[in-house]
Amino acid sequence: MNIMLKPFLGAGLVLALAAQPALAKDKPAPAATPAPVAAPASTGTVVPGIGVADINGAMAGSNAFTVAQQQRAVTYKSTYDAAQTKAKALEAQLKPLIDKFNADRQGGKVPTATLQQQAQAIQAIQAGGKQEIERLLMPASLSEAYVQEQIEDKIDQAVKNAMNKRGVTLLLAPQAVMAIQASAYDLNPAIVAELNTLLPTATLVPPAGWEPRQVREARAQQAQQQGGTAPAPRPATPAGPQPDSR
């Protein structure tokens, strides 16, 4: 069974970058996919063998994920604080430049070439600041990726176990359903329960030198395309005993 997964969003990076001002009004975030409408539980006939599950939602609802999220805020507090400080400093640096740019543009007296130079300078500062914030947040970002990978390694088995126990032979994503009797078809609670059994807790801090799966795969693919031998992949888990996230 191959399950399509979406990466979890790094909250720390988003919060830090959100403090940066923009030259133009940001585009509105895309609307979330509407959840299927729940039909009254007393109507209709339940069709056996069908289930609906939000796999990413199930992973995010597991104990391993939620506990790691809570502990990461403490373990990496200095990391988040440093990134937030940088974001505030960047905002303070950019605000007068952006205010001047907007005033000059609205005034209509500043040449276009000068406005372009101002915009390019602002964008360069923004790009450099974003890179610095990402660098500061790298330890926490790696922790998020490490926890996610541990959960991903168990989600396939968790889904299989939940389907077998509930007698589900056809599993649908919520986006494929227009209306549903949630209590009858919702497999998320069963998947979360299986995940909690398979992975009660996740290791919060990755081992030294660990790289996310997509980085390892890209490195191996690049080596294969170059006709060389792919380097031995870094271990996804420590060789020796490691403390868990508790």
N, C-alpha and C positions, 0 to 999 in steps of 0.2 A: 504494500500500500504506500503510495507516494502522496504526501500531504503538502499542499502549497502553503508556505508560511510567509508572513511579512515581518520585517525586523521591528523590534520594539523601539520606540522613540526615546532617545536620550534626553530625559527631562532636564538634566543639568545644563546641557548644551543649549537647549531651546530657551531656557530661562535666561541664561547669560546673554545670548545673542538677541533676545527680545528687547534688551535695554538699548540697543543701538538705534539711533534715529535714521530715517530714510529720506532720500531726496524727494520722492514722490509718495503719494498715498499707496499703502500696501494693497495688493489685490485681496479680496475677501477669500477666506479659506474655502476650499471646495466643500459642498454640502455632503454630509455623511450619508452613506447608503441607508435608506429607511429600513427599519426592522420590519419583518413580516407582521401583519395585523393579526392579533390574537382573536380568534372566533370564540363565541360563548362556549364554555366547556360542556354545556348540556346538549349541544346540537351536533348533528353529523355522526358519522361512524368512523372510528379509529381504524386506519388501515395498518395491519401488522407489518413489521419488517422495514418500516421507514423511520428515519430519524433526521433531525436537523441539528447542526452544531456549528458554532463559531470557534474554529480551532485556535485562532490567536486570542480570542477572549477567554477560552479555557486555559491556555497557558498563562495568561495574565492573572487569572483567578486562582492559580495554584498557590499552595502554601510556600513552595520554594521561591516563587517570584515575589509574592507580597512581602515575605519576611526579608528577602534580600534587598528589596526597595527600601524598607525601613532601616535596615542596618547600614546600607550604603550612605544614607544621609549622615550617619554618625562617623563611619569609618573614613569617609572621604570629605568630611566637613571642610578641612583646610583647602582641599582642591576646589570645592565649590566656592568657598569664600574668595580664593585668589582669582577665580574666573569672574566672579561678580564684581570684585574690585576693579579688575581690568575693564569690564564692560562699562562700569560707571565712569571710569577715567576716559574711555573712548567716547562716551556720550558727551562728556564735558568738553573734550577736544573738538568734536565734530559740530556741536550745536552752533557756535558762533560762525563757523564756516558755512554751514547750511543756511543760517539766517541771512548772512550776507549774500549768498548765492540767490536765495529767493527774492530778497529785496532788489538786487541788481536786475534780476530777470523781470520782475514786475515793473520796475522803473522804466524800462525800455531805452535807457541811455547807454548801457554797457554793450560793447560789441559782442557779437555772437562768439567770436573766437575766444574772447576773454571768459565768457560764461562757460565755454567748453573746457577751457583750462581749469577753471574752478571746479567744475563737475568731475573732471578726471582726477584732480588732486583729492577731492573728497572720497571718490570711489577707491582710490589707492589706499587711503588711510583706513577705510572700512574693510577692505580686503585684508590688509595687514593685521588689523585688529581681530578680525574673525579667525585668521590663522593662529594668532597668539592665544586666543581664547580656546580654540580647539586643542592646541598643544597643552595648555594648562589642564584641560578637562580629560586628557587622554587616559590617565589612570582610572578615572571613574567610568569612562566610555568602554574601556577594556573589561572592566568588571561587569558592566551591563551585558556586553557581548558574551562574556564567559558564562554568566548565569543563563542567558538565553540559550546558548548552545547546549548546556547540560539538560535543559528542559526539552529542547528540540530532539535530543537523543532518546528521550523517553516518550514523546508524544505519540509516535506511531504505535507503539505497543499499548499505550493507554487507550487510544481510540479503538484498536482491535479488541482489547479486553471489554471495553464498555459496549461495543456492538455485540459481542458474543453473549454477554450477560443479559442484554436487553433484547436479544433476538433480532437485531437490526441488520438487514442485508443491503439496504440502500441509504447512504448518508448524504444529505443535501446541505449546501451552504445557505445561510439565511437569505442571501441575495437572490437565490433561485426560487424563493417561496413568496407568494403574495399574501397568503392568509394561512394561519396555523392555529391549532389548539396546542398552545405551548406546553402545557403539562403532559400531554400525551406524546409529543414528538421531540421535545427538547432533550438532547443528549448531553448538553454541556455539564450539568451537575455530575453525571456519571463519569464523564471524561476527567473532570477535575478530581473526583474521588480516586480514580485510578492513578492519576499523576501524583497525588499526595502519597499514595502507597508506594509507587515506583521510585519517587524522588521526594522524600519527606523534607529535606533541606538541600540547598545548593551551596557549593563553596563560593564565597563571595570574592576572594582575591585570587586572580589567576596566577599560575606559576611563572617564574621569571622567564622571559623570552616567549611567552605564549602569544599566538596570533589568531585572530578570528578565522573561522572556517573559510570564508570567502577569500581572505588573503592567502591562505594556504593553497586553496584550489587555484587561484589565479597564478600563483607562483609556479605550481606544478604544470599548469597548462602552458605558461610561457616557456618553461624549460622544455616541454614536449615539442612545442612549435619550433624551437631553435634546434631541435634534433639532439639535444643533450639528455643527460640523465637527471631527472628531477631530484632535488635534494630531499633527504629524508625529512618527512613532516615533523614539525615540533609536536611534542606530546600534548594531547588535549587535556590530559589530567596529570597531576604530579606522579612521578615514579614511586615515591614513598608516601607514607601516611601524611595527610594534611589536615589541618583543622577545618571543620565545616563552618557554616555561617552562624552557628549558634554561639 
